[in-house]
Amino acid sequence: MRIPAIMAGMGMAALVLFSAASTLEARDDHLRALNALTLYAPEAAGDREYLGLDDEEEKISLGQIDAEILIVEIFSMYCPHCQKHAPDANKLFRVLDSRKDIRNKVKMIGIGVGNSRYEVGIFKDKYSSPFPMFDDRDSVALSTISGIYTPHYFALRIREGSIHEIVYSKSGAFPDAEAFLDMIVKESGIK
Amino acid sequence: MKMTFRAALLGGLIILLGAAVAPTVMARKDLIYDPGPLKATDSLLKVRVGEQAPDFTLKSLSGKTVSLSDYRGKNTVVVSFIPAAWTPACSDQWPGYNIAQDVFRKHNAVILGISTDNIPTLHAWTSQMGGLWFPVLSDFWPHGEAAAKYGVLRSDGMADRTIIIVDKKGKIRYIALHNINKRPPLEEIIHELEKIR
């Protein structure tokens, strides 16, 4: 019994290590892709003020956003799971906005991957999404951020004008907005 | 020792269970079959803008039959031929139209979604989307008859990804034969509907 037990344990350990290595590799790729990404910024004055953008800036990189931690929902207006999840995404933003202790440090945006400005507008209007949403009219996000499914959430640590670290990255909807935000706050160590 | 083996087995099961549970929200996406890049178009249009649209009568998911002529004098009709259920671009196209119902309604337009898949397949596929507000019609048998009338039936039995806009008088106002591998932008359709008053 001793040998099978050891072999089973080693097999499990190998599985865990392989899985962890793959995750780290994907995060490195995503970090590079997200730092290289430039997108057309939302035009609404309220959105630009929230993100801390100058009036002149038409395209920006995510590192330019005035936040310590940036929560990014990668979605598509064509994705039925994103449509179903929209009320929960809105709730996440409202919960975040109600947290006076962190709302100036942790901010939230959406990126409509592969979506035109018009298509993102349809989604935003349909679900009354209160947080800034970027379009991907040139499909740069679609072509560079690989291996994810929509909706996908990133939490990015921003330092000195660039994305320093991916704190959180996972495809799929979250079941509870408050618990999700608590988890992001805990993972990021932000206070 | 038995306990050690059981503990290792239990640990393994927990890990495997974790791996199985984690992607459940993506499970439906995993059902999508990716055929890879296909020949962009593989048909020869038989209709032109300005001509009277050929009528067709097809079975819908609701069990009723629907004819293009049912909408004569009532609505502008956006005929959306898609190649195949459970494929990437097609699975992205109609759910987008689903949340734009108000925009189509504003232009007094309805969509008729047509595929050469059979009814059970279309039922399963659209159900996992959460349902669609517009009629979905099966052009399965006689296979591709409606698609062939418009000249959008491919040699592999699928329809080419095509948008045809028919006005209330039954006249074709717009035709776009799209690359089968890409989803047509929604604003292209809405822009054309804005021209029809």
Interface residues (C-beta under 8 A of the other chain):
Chain A: M1 R2 P4 A5 I6 A8 G9 G11 M12 L15 V16 S19 S76 M77 Y78 C79 P80 H81 Q83 K84 G114 S116 Y118 E119 I122 F123 K126 Y149 S171 G172 A173
Chain B: M1 K2 T4 F5 A7 A8 L9 G11 G12 I15 A19 A22 P23 T24 V25 M26 R28 K29 D92 Q93 P95 G96 N98 I99 A100 D102 V103 Q128 M129 G130 R183 P185 L186 E187 I190
